[in-house]
Amino acid sequence: MSDKAEAIKKMIEMQKKFMAYEHQNGLDPKDYYAPESGHDLDGFRKEYRDLAMSVVDQAHKEVGSKA
């Protein structure tokens, strides 16, 4: 499986976990944007953003465009 496919797979897994968390606990914007250390969402936004940017960069590389 390509790096891009692996990143997309990981993003989908993260989305499912996020939705399950939200359904069980609700979502306070503070917990999403500035979670405390050790919170279930601690690091979520950065990891997801990094994966998404990796997918975008790989897609640009595949078609020869420049971001």
Order of alpha helices (4+ residues) and beta strands (2+ residues): alpha-alpha-alpha
